[in-house]
């Protein structure tokens, strides 16, 4: 899954632009993404574990390794209040 993904630091997320379109068309893939994100939130809050989030901004596919602090209806919240729209996330490990 890591091929063709640019690794970025979480601090650079604030500079990215995210389209409103959904990156996952398959309903089961979206359900799996939500399961993975809530698991990442649990790991972040209980163990302060970092995970890899694979996502797309308006330019390319990117990957960030970070701790997930919260998952809202629309965003994944990272440290320092940074966030990634859920509809732009492909996968989290």
N, C-alpha and C positions, 0 to 999 in steps of 0.2 A: 504494500500500500504506500510505501514511502517514495516510490519513483515519481519524478516530475513534481514533487512538492518542495517549495522553497521554505526552508526553516527560518522563522523569524523570532525575535524576542517579543515577549508580551507587551512591552512598553511601546512597540511600534504599531500595535493594533489600533490605537487612537487615531492614527494617520490614515487608516484604510477606509475605503468607501465600499459599502455593501448594498447591492441591488435588493429589491424586495422579492425577487423571484425565488422559488424553491429549487434547491439543487438535487433533491431526491424525488423522483417521480413515483417510485413504487411505495405503496402504502405500508407494506411490511418492513421495508427499509427505514421508513420514517418512525415506525413503532420501535424498531431495534435501536435506532439512534436515541430515542427518548429513554429507553431502558439504560443504555450505555451512559447517557448524561447524568441520570439520577444516581447511578452507581458511582460515577466520578465525583458527584457532589458529596456522597457519603464518605468516599475515600478522602476527599479534601478536608471535610469537617472533622472526621474522627482521627485520621492518621496523618493529615497534612501531606498526603501523597500527590505527586505530580503525575499527570497523564498527558498523552499526546492528543491534540485536537487537529483533525484534518478538515480544512474548510476552503471556501472560495470567496475572494473579494471581487471587485469589478475588473481585476486585471489577470489574476492567475490563481492556481491552487497553492495553498500555504499550509504549514504545520507549525504549531506552537506547543511547547512542553510547559505546562503550568498547573497550578492548583485551581480547581473549581470550587468557588465558595457558595454559589447559589445557582439554581435553575428556575427561571421564571417562565411565564407562558410563551415569551418571545425571545428571551436572551439567556445566554450563559454568562454569569457574572464571575469575573476573575478578581484577583487582588487589585487593590487601588481603584476599584470601581470600574475597571475596564470590562467590556462585554463583547460578545460575538452573537449576532442574530442566529437563532437556532435553525432557521430556514436556509442558512448558508453553510451549515456543518455537514460534512460527508460522513465522518466517523470519529470515534474517540476510542483510544486504547489505553 
